């Protein structure tokens, strides 16, 4: 097994040279085999063991796992999770709660150890059982594809082996193996598939593992092709939201022209909707997707929200809007002059410097502005808009509500929440992309000018909270 795994990793580049790998280590034959093999290949490993809070023997299992890992000279990290309580609170099954808890734990360990990869001990046997489980529950091509060998930073090196191979490897080398009673508990669906359904399928076709694996490969290839077609359909149907300020919400919302979208085959529309929802951080099941397609077939408006309330799909006569719902926190920060202030999570950068007037004519909707320093009152700062905010737009007599100007610009709610309003002591002086205050704008007679530029930056989608950083030029 060692040489076969070495060759597979080299050919597939599944684990690049020099990588540090967190191994999900339960102490069972599969994870014991994986940890021992990767150690034997000279790969830097961290053994990560999670106590699920389900069995009285869990503490003893943790001690046994620690002893084995440390005997190999491998770093050992343990954690605890109350999976039954988690399942009850989230209203999901014990198996799904355990899966979520494990992956969340492994991600935390990888982050803490600065490890590039997470390796789980799924075998070809697990893969076949997963495909059958998906078929029984109802699935499409993605479910038939089964367990991927790589997904993001998670790799599964043992998918080329069956469970019998890992058991034999451990037995031949006298490696200690822990037995999980859940593996034979027929109250779990996977156990029934393993001990009842697959043996019957082997009677029909002794090569059922190879047959299911071929099916999975075909389904995986066709699923990728269909995803590409659906993504192209979305691209052809996309409507730019928020004009020049579209970069504010590219990671939060997607607008689609309903007529152009519906011109595509229904299979691409369904898949495209699911893809968009997934990109925005949630998922639609078959029923939710069907509700959207049925709604689009009617002349009425409507909406469907993903489980958990994180993403909503809304449609009107003209447009389909898919958006991730977020809780925006109010913000207020001093403006660095000279220098730049950026928000990685909100996707923008404000660059400011002092200089002389350029003489260029200022337009209301520009993303750059020149302000007359002598006409400003106090120190500049920026904040999110508030209902009471008012500004005197350039060329306009009197003041107007900032909220009215944002509505006239047809900014989405999310864009409004992310757009910074530049203010002095008296109130707003510039709304990037919307308008500049006539009382503060520079002209050819201005002696001292503050120039500001508002621009997009690349976002890190993994961040949840706002990150602001400032630096002086």
C-alpha positions as CSV (number, residue, x, y, z in Angstrom):
1,X,0.0,0.0,0.0
2,X,2.8,2.4,0.8
3,X,4.4,2.3,-2.6
4,X,1.0,2.4,-4.4
5,X,0.0,5.5,-2.3
6,X,3.4,7.1,-3.0
7,X,3.0,6.7,-6.7
8,X,-0.6,7.9,-6.6
9,X,0.3,11.1,-4.7
10,X,3.1,11.8,-7.1
11,X,1.0,11.3,-10.2
12,X,-2.0,13.1,-8.9
13,X,-0.1,15.8,-7.0
14,X,-2.7,15.4,-4.3
15,X,-0.2,16.4,-1.6
16,X,2.5,18.7,-2.8
17,X,6.0,18.2,-1.5
18,X,6.6,20.1,1.7
19,X,2.9,20.2,2.7
20,X,1.8,20.0,6.3
21,X,-1.3,17.8,6.6
22,X,-3.9,17.6,9.4
23,X,-5.2,14.0,9.5
24,X,-8.7,13.3,10.9
25,X,-7.8,10.6,13.3
26,X,-10.5,8.6,15.1
27,X,-8.3,5.6,15.9
28,X,-10.2,3.2,13.5
29,X,-8.5,1.1,10.9
30,X,-8.9,3.6,8.1
31,X,-7.5,6.7,9.9
32,X,-4.8,4.6,11.6
33,X,-3.7,3.3,8.3
34,X,-3.8,6.8,6.7
35,X,-1.7,8.4,9.5
36,X,0.8,5.5,9.5
37,X,1.1,5.6,5.7
38,X,1.6,9.4,5.5
39,X,4.1,9.3,8.2
40,X,5.9,6.5,6.4
41,X,6.1,8.7,3.3
42,X,7.8,11.4,5.3
43,X,4.9,13.8,5.1
44,X,4.6,16.3,8.0
45,X,1.3,15.3,9.8
46,X,-0.8,16.5,12.7
47,X,-3.2,14.0,14.1
48,X,-6.5,15.6,15.0
49,X,-9.0,13.7,17.2
50,X,-12.5,14.9,18.1
51,X,-14.5,13.6,21.0
52,X,-18.1,13.6,19.8
53,X,-19.6,13.5,23.3
54,X,-21.6,10.3,22.4
55,X,-19.8,7.4,24.1
56,X,-18.5,6.7,27.6
57,X,-15.4,5.2,26.2
58,X,-14.5,8.4,24.4
59,X,-11.8,9.6,26.9
60,X,-10.1,6.2,26.7
61,X,-10.2,6.4,22.9
62,X,-8.5,9.8,23.0
63,X,-5.7,8.5,25.2
64,X,-5.1,5.6,22.9
65,X,-5.0,7.9,19.9
66,X,-2.7,10.3,21.6
67,X,-0.3,7.4,22.5
68,X,-0.3,6.1,19.0
69,X,0.3,9.5,17.4
70,X,3.0,10.5,19.8
71,X,4.7,7.1,19.3
72,X,5.1,8.0,15.6
73,X,6.5,11.4,16.6
74,X,3.4,13.1,15.2
75,X,1.8,16.2,16.9
76,X,-1.6,15.3,18.4
77,X,-4.5,17.7,18.9
78,X,-7.8,16.8,20.5
79,X,-11.2,18.6,20.7
80,X,-14.7,18.1,22.1
81,X,-18.1,18.5,20.6
82,X,-21.6,17.8,21.9
83,X,-22.9,16.2,18.7
84,X,-26.3,15.0,20.1
85,X,-27.0,18.6,21.4
86,X,-25.9,20.0,18.1
87,X,-28.2,17.7,16.2
88,X,-31.1,18.7,18.4
89,X,-30.5,22.4,18.1
90,X,-29.9,22.4,14.4
91,X,-32.7,19.9,13.8
92,X,-30.5,17.5,11.8
93,X,-29.6,13.9,12.1
94,X,-26.8,12.6,14.4
95,X,-24.7,11.6,11.3
96,X,-24.9,15.0,9.7
97,X,-24.2,16.8,13.0
98,X,-21.1,14.6,13.5
99,X,-19.9,15.4,10.0
100,X,-20.3,19.1,10.5
101,X,-18.6,19.0,13.9
102,X,-15.6,17.0,12.5
103,X,-15.0,19.3,9.6
104,X,-15.3,22.5,11.7
105,X,-12.8,21.0,14.1
106,X,-10.4,20.0,11.4
107,X,-10.5,23.5,9.9
108,X,-9.7,25.0,13.3
109,X,-6.8,22.7,13.8
110,X,-5.4,23.4,10.3
111,X,-5.7,27.1,10.9
112,X,-4.0,26.9,14.2
113,X,-1.2,24.7,12.9
114,X,-0.8,26.6,9.6
115,X,-1.4,23.4,7.7
116,X,-2.2,23.7,4.0
117,X,-4.2,20.5,3.8
118,X,-6.7,18.3,5.7
119,X,-6.7,14.6,5.0
120,X,-9.6,12.3,5.8
121,X,-9.5,8.5,5.7
122,X,-12.4,7.9,3.3
123,X,-11.9,4.7,1.3
124,X,-13.4,3.4,-1.9
125,X,-15.9,1.5,0.3
126,X,-17.1,4.8,1.9
127,X,-17.4,6.3,-1.6
128,X,-19.6,3.5,-2.9
129,X,-21.8,3.6,0.3
130,X,-22.1,7.4,-0.2
131,X,-23.3,7.1,-3.8
132,X,-25.9,4.5,-2.8
133,X,-27.0,6.6,0.1
134,X,-27.5,9.6,-2.2
135,X,-29.5,7.5,-4.7
136,X,-31.8,6.3,-1.9
137,X,-32.4,9.9,-0.7
138,X,-32.8,11.2,-4.2
139,X,-29.9,12.9,-6.1
140,X,-28.6,14.4,-9.3
141,X,-25.3,14.1,-11.0
142,X,-23.5,15.8,-8.2
143,X,-24.6,13.1,-5.7
144,X,-23.7,10.3,-8.1
145,X,-20.2,11.7,-8.3
146,X,-19.8,10.7,-4.6
147,X,-16.8,11.7,-2.5
148,X,-14.3,13.9,-4.4
149,X,-10.6,13.1,-3.9
150,X,-10.0,16.8,-3.4
151,X,-12.3,19.7,-2.5
152,X,-10.7,23.0,-1.6
153,X,-8.1,22.1,1.1
154,X,-9.5,18.7,1.9
155,X,-7.9,15.6,0.4
156,X,-8.8,11.9,0.6
157,X,-5.7,9.8,-0.3
158,X,-7.3,6.4,0.5
159,X,-10.0,6.5,-2.1
160,X,-7.9,4.1,-4.2
161,X,-8.2,1.5,-1.5
162,X,-11.1,-0.5,0.0
163,X,-11.9,-0.8,3.7
164,X,-10.6,-4.4,3.7
165,X,-7.2,-3.1,2.5
166,X,-6.8,-0.7,5.5
167,X,-7.9,-3.4,7.9
168,X,-5.4,-5.9,6.5
169,X,-2.6,-3.2,6.6
170,X,-3.2,-2.6,10.3
171,X,-3.5,-6.3,11.2
172,X,-0.2,-7.2,9.3
173,X,1.7,-4.5,11.2
174,X,0.0,-5.0,14.6
175,X,-1.2,-1.5,14.7
176,X,-3.8,-0.8,17.5
177,X,-7.3,-0.2,16.1
178,X,-10.3,1.2,17.9
179,X,-13.7,-0.2,17.0
180,X,-16.7,2.2,16.7
181,X,-19.9,0.5,17.7
182,X,-21.7,2.9,15.4
183,X,-20.2,1.1,12.4
184,X,-22.4,-1.9,13.1
185,X,-25.4,-0.1,14.5
186,X,-28.2,-0.7,12.0
187,X,-30.2,2.3,13.2
188,X,-27.7,4.3,11.1
189,X,-28.4,4.4,7.4
190,X,-24.8,3.9,6.4
191,X,-24.5,0.8,8.6
192,X,-27.6,-0.7,6.9
193,X,-26.1,0.0,3.5
194,X,-22.8,-1.5,4.5
195,X,-24.1,-4.7,6.1
196,X,-27.3,-5.3,4.3
197,X,-27.5,-3.6,0.9
198,X,-24.0,-3.9,-0.4
199,X,-23.7,-7.6,0.3
200,X,-26.9,-8.2,-1.7
201,X,-25.5,-6.1,-4.5
202,X,-22.3,-8.1,-4.5
203,X,-24.4,-11.2,-5.1
204,X,-25.8,-9.6,-8.2
205,X,-22.4,-8.2,-9.4
206,X,-19.2,-9.1,-7.5
207,X,-17.6,-6.1,-9.2
208,X,-20.2,-3.6,-7.8
209,X,-17.4,-1.4,-6.3
210,X,-15.8,-0.9,-9.7
211,X,-19.2,-0.4,-11.4
212,X,-20.2,2.3,-9.0
213,X,-16.8,3.9,-9.3
214,X,-17.2,4.1,-13.1
215,X,-20.7,5.6,-12.7
216,X,-19.3,8.2,-10.3
217,X,-16.5,9.2,-12.7
218,X,-18.9,9.6,-15.6
219,X,-21.3,11.6,-13.4
220,X,-18.5,13.8,-12.2
221,X,-17.3,14.6,-15.7
222,X,-20.9,15.3,-16.9
223,X,-21.6,17.3,-13.8
224,X,-18.6,19.6,-14.4
225,X,-19.7,20.0,-18.0
226,X,-23.3,21.0,-17.0
227,X,-22.0,23.4,-14.4
228,X,-19.9,25.1,-17.1
229,X,-23.0,25.4,-19.3
230,X,-25.1,26.7,-16.4
231,X,-22.4,29.3,-15.5
232,X,-22.4,30.5,-19.1
233,X,-26.2,30.9,-19.0
234,X,-25.9,32.9,-15.8
235,X,-23.2,35.1,-17.4
236,X,-25.3,35.8,-20.5
237,X,-28.3,36.7,-18.3
238,X,-26.5,38.8,-15.7
239,X,-27.5,42.4,-15.1
240,X,-25.0,44.8,-13.6
241,X,-26.3,46.0,-10.2
242,X,-25.4,49.3,-8.6
243,X,-23.7,50.8,-11.7
244,X,-20.2,52.0,-11.1
245,X,-20.5,50.8,-7.5
246,X,-21.2,47.2,-8.5
247,X,-17.9,46.1,-6.8
248,X,-19.5,46.9,-3.4
249,X,-21.7,43.8,-3.6
250,X,-20.2,41.4,-6.1
251,X,-19.8,38.9,-3.3
252,X,-23.3,39.4,-2.0
253,X,-25.8,39.5,-4.8
254,X,-26.4,38.6,-8.4
255,X,-29.0,40.2,-10.8
256,X,-30.3,38.2,-13.8
257,X,-32.5,39.4,-16.6
258,X,-35.6,37.2,-16.3
259,X,-36.4,37.0,-20.0
260,X,-32.8,36.1,-21.0
261,X,-32.6,33.5,-18.2
262,X,-35.8,31.9,-19.2
263,X,-34.7,31.6,-22.8
264,X,-32.3,28.9,-21.7
265,X,-33.4,25.2,-21.3
266,X,-35.0,24.6,-17.9
267,X,-32.2,22.2,-16.9
268,X,-29.7,25.0,-17.1
269,X,-32.0,27.4,-15.3
270,X,-32.4,25.0,-12.4
271,X,-28.7,24.2,-12.2
272,X,-27.7,27.9,-12.6
273,X,-29.9,28.9,-9.7
274,X,-28.4,26.2,-7.5
275,X,-24.9,27.3,-8.5
276,X,-25.5,30.9,-7.7
277,X,-26.9,30.0,-4.3
278,X,-23.9,27.9,-3.6
279,X,-21.5,30.6,-4.6
280,X,-23.2,32.9,-2.1
281,X,-22.6,30.4,0.7
282,X,-25.8,28.3,1.0
283,X,-27.6,25.5,-0.9
284,X,-31.0,24.7,-2.4
285,X,-32.5,21.3,-2.3
286,X,-34.7,19.8,-5.1
287,X,-37.9,21.2,-3.6
288,X,-36.5,24.7,-3.2
289,X,-35.2,24.7,-6.7
290,X,-38.5,23.5,-8.0
291,X,-40.3,26.3,-6.2
292,X,-38.1,28.9,-8.0
293,X,-38.6,27.3,-11.4
294,X,-42.4,27.0,-10.8
295,X,-42.4,30.7,-9.8
296,X,-40.6,31.7,-12.9
297,X,-43.1,29.8,-15.0
298,X,-45.8,32.1,-13.6
299,X,-46.3,35.8,-14.2
300,X,-46.2,36.6,-10.5
301,X,-43.3,37.8,-8.3
302,X,-42.0,35.7,-5.4
303,X,-39.1,34.5,-3.3
304,X,-37.6,31.4,-1.8
305,X,-35.1,31.4,1.1
306,X,-32.4,28.8,1.6
307,X,-32.5,26.8,4.8
308,X,-31.0,28.8,7.6
309,X,-32.1,32.1,6.0
310,X,-28.7,33.0,4.6
311,X,-29.5,33.3,0.9
312,X,-32.8,34.4,-0.8
313,X,-33.8,34.1,-4.4
314,X,-36.4,36.8,-5.4
315,X,-38.0,37.4,-8.8
316,X,-40.1,40.1,-10.4
317,X,-41.4,40.5,-13.9
318,X,-38.1,41.9,-15.1
319,X,-35.4,40.4,-12.8
320,X,-34.2,37.5,-10.7
321,X,-32.1,38.6,-7.8
322,X,-30.0,36.2,-5.7
323,X,-28.5,37.7,-2.5
324,X,-26.8,36.7,0.7
325,X,-28.4,38.3,3.7
326,X,-25.9,39.8,6.1
327,X,-26.0,41.8,9.3
328,X,-24.1,45.0,8.7
329,X,-22.6,46.8,11.6
330,X,-22.6,50.6,11.7
331,X,-19.1,52.0,11.1
332,X,-17.3,55.4,11.6
333,X,-13.6,55.9,11.1
334,X,-11.2,58.8,10.7
335,X,-9.9,59.3,7.2
336,X,-6.1,59.0,6.8
337,X,-4.6,62.0,5.0
338,X,-2.3,61.4,3.2
339,X,-2.7,57.7,3.0
340,X,-5.3,55.0,2.3
341,X,-8.0,53.3,4.2
342,X,-9.4,49.9,3.0
343,X,-12.0,47.4,4.1
344,X,-11.1,43.9,2.8
345,X,-14.6,42.6,3.7
346,X,-16.6,45.5,2.2
347,X,-14.4,45.4,-0.9
348,X,-13.2,49.1,-1.2
349,X,-10.3,51.4,-0.7
350,X,-10.3,55.2,0.0
351,X,-7.1,56.9,-1.1
352,X,-6.5,60.5,0.0
353,X,-3.7,63.1,-0.5
354,X,-3.2,66.9,-0.4
355,X,-2.3,69.0,-3.4
356,X,-3.2,71.8,-5.7
357,X,-6.4,72.1,-7.7
358,X,-6.2,70.3,-11.1
359,X,-8.9,72.5,-12.8
360,X,-10.8,69.4,-13.9
361,X,-14.5,69.7,-13.8
362,X,-16.1,67.8,-11.0
363,X,-19.0,65.5,-11.9
364,X,-21.6,64.4,-9.4
365,X,-21.3,60.7,-9.9
366,X,-17.5,60.4,-10.0
367,X,-15.4,58.0,-7.9
368,X,-12.8,60.7,-7.5
369,X,-13.2,64.1,-6.0
370,X,-11.3,67.3,-5.1
371,X,-12.4,69.1,-1.9
372,X,-11.4,72.6,-0.9
373,X,-9.6,72.2,2.4
374,X,-10.4,75.8,3.4
375,X,-14.1,75.3,3.0
376,X,-14.1,72.1,5.1
377,X,-14.9,72.2,8.8
378,X,-12.9,70.1,11.1
379,X,-11.3,66.7,10.4
380,X,-12.7,64.4,7.7
381,X,-14.1,61.0,8.6
382,X,-16.3,58.4,6.9
383,X,-19.3,56.4,8.1
384,X,-22.3,54.4,7.0
385,X,-25.4,56.4,5.9
386,X,-28.1,57.2,8.5
387,X,-31.7,58.3,8.0
388,X,-31.0,61.9,9.2
389,X,-28.1,62.5,6.8
390,X,-28.5,65.4,4.4
391,X,-26.2,66.9,1.7
392,X,-26.2,69.9,-0.6
393,X,-25.5,68.3,-4.0
394,X,-23.3,70.2,-6.5
395,X,-25.5,72.5,-8.6
396,X,-28.5,72.0,-6.4
397,X,-30.1,74.8,-4.3
398,X,-30.8,73.5,-0.8
399,X,-30.1,70.1,0.8
400,X,-31.4,66.7,0.1
401,X,-31.7,63.5,2.1
402,X,-28.8,61.1,1.5
403,X,-31.3,58.2,1.5
404,X,-33.3,59.8,-1.4
405,X,-30.1,60.1,-3.5
406,X,-29.2,56.5,-2.8
407,X,-32.6,55.3,-3.8
408,X,-32.5,57.4,-7.0
409,X,-29.2,55.8,-7.9
410,X,-31.0,52.5,-7.6
411,X,-28.5,51.1,-5.1
412,X,-29.5,47.8,-3.5
413,X,-29.9,47.7,0.3
414,X,-26.5,45.8,0.6
415,X,-24.7,48.5,-1.5
416,X,-26.2,51.2,0.7
417,X,-24.9,49.5,3.8
418,X,-21.4,49.2,2.4
419,X,-20.9,52.6,0.8
420,X,-18.9,55.0,3.0
421,X,-20.2,58.6,3.4
422,X,-17.3,61.2,3.7
423,X,-18.1,63.9,6.2
424,X,-16.7,66.9,8.1
425,X,-18.1,68.4,11.3
426,X,-21.1,69.8,9.5
427,X,-22.1,66.6,7.8
428,X,-21.7,64.7,4.5
429,X,-19.4,66.3,1.8
430,X,-19.0,63.4,-0.6
431,X,-20.9,60.2,-1.5
432,X,-18.7,58.3,-3.8
433,X,-20.3,57.6,-7.1
434,X,-23.4,59.6,-6.1
435,X,-22.7,63.2,-5.5
436,X,-20.4,65.8,-3.9
437,X,-21.4,68.8,-1.8
438,X,-21.4,72.1,-3.5
439,X,-20.2,73.8,-0.3
440,X,-17.0,71.7,-0.2
441,X,-16.0,71.0,-3.8
442,X,-12.8,72.5,-5.0
443,X,-12.6,74.9,-8.0
444,X,-9.9,76.7,-10.0
445,X,-9.5,79.2,-7.2
446,X,-8.9,76.7,-4.4
447,X,-5.4,77.0,-2.9
448,X,-5.3,73.8,-0.9
449,X,-7.1,70.6,-2.1
450,X,-7.8,67.3,-0.6
451,X,-8.1,64.7,-3.4
452,X,-9.9,61.4,-2.7
453,X,-10.3,58.3,-4.8
454,X,-12.7,55.5,-4.1
455,X,-11.9,52.1,-5.7
456,X,-12.4,48.3,-5.5
457,X,-10.0,45.8,-3.9
458,X,-10.0,42.1,-4.0
459,X,-12.2,40.5,-1.3
460,X,-11.3,37.6,1.0
461,X,-14.6,35.6,1.1
462,X,-13.5,33.7,4.2
463,X,-13.8,36.7,6.4
464,X,-17.1,37.2,8.4
465,X,-16.4,40.4,10.3
466,X,-15.3,43.7,9.0
467,X,-11.6,44.3,8.6
468,X,-10.2,47.8,8.3
469,X,-6.6,48.7,7.8
470,X,-5.0,52.1,7.3
471,X,-1.6,53.2,6.1
472,X,0.0,56.5,5.4
473,X,1.4,57.2,2.0
